[in-house]
Amino acid sequence: MNRFFVFACAVAALTAVASRPALAAQHISYLDDKKPQAQGPTDNEYRLGPGDKLRIEVYKDAQLSQSVQVRPDGKITLPLVGDIDANGRTPIELRDTIAKALKEYITSPTVTVIVVEALAAQVYVMGEVSHPGPMPMHGPTTILQALAMAGGFKEFANTKDVRVLRPNGNGTQTLHFNYKDAINGEGKPFYLRSGDTVIVP
């Protein structure tokens, strides 16, 4: 009886030891899955906006090479491919889009996008804020920073339903922002884009 008891205890101990690495591995995997994700923009590259003047160079094709300006609707027009949405894209992203569109007409097109003149990036804050108007953007800017630059809210502002009007290729997108949730640490930072209009009702 004693031998059986000793044998049973030994088996139980070995089982417990053998199971620890598996449990530890599962725990590590869980922690890896829960790593906090980086918030905010993935890069700090310049993004094109209405008014920017560009030079599009297509290698060995003087007719397709053009000097263009991003229109208020965020698009540019090029020979063969027609309208292309440039708003919010980096010059490299626009280059790749143009090259892809030209492949239908040219074998392996080589395209270069040069920003000749950049319109100062800015957003607009209006409504129940102390200092409404255009706000310059010096790098990535959150809506909280823009509201601070506008002097904060007036007494009767509806801080739970701040709206952001964002131009895109299909018109204007309306986004909603709850200031009270943000200052309580809820949600991710809300980054603005050049041309956004922040409305505080």
Secondary structure as GFF3:
##gff-version 3
##sequence-region A 1 201
A	DSSP	alpha_helix	2	33	.	.	.	ID=ss1
A	DSSP	beta_strand	53	58	.	.	.	ID=ss2
A	DSSP	beta_strand	66	69	.	.	.	ID=ss3
A	DSSP	beta_strand	75	78	.	.	.	ID=ss4
A	DSSP	beta_strand	82	85	.	.	.	ID=ss5
A	DSSP	alpha_helix	91	102	.	.	.	ID=ss6
A	DSSP	beta_strand	111	117	.	.	.	ID=ss7
A	DSSP	beta_strand	122	127	.	.	.	ID=ss8
A	DSSP	beta_strand	133	136	.	.	.	ID=ss9
A	DSSP	alpha_helix	143	149	.	.	.	ID=ss10
A	DSSP	beta_strand	162	168	.	.	.	ID=ss11
A	DSSP	beta_strand	171	177	.	.	.	ID=ss12
A	DSSP	alpha_helix	179	183	.	.	.	ID=ss13
A	DSSP	beta_strand	197	200	.	.	.	ID=ss14
###
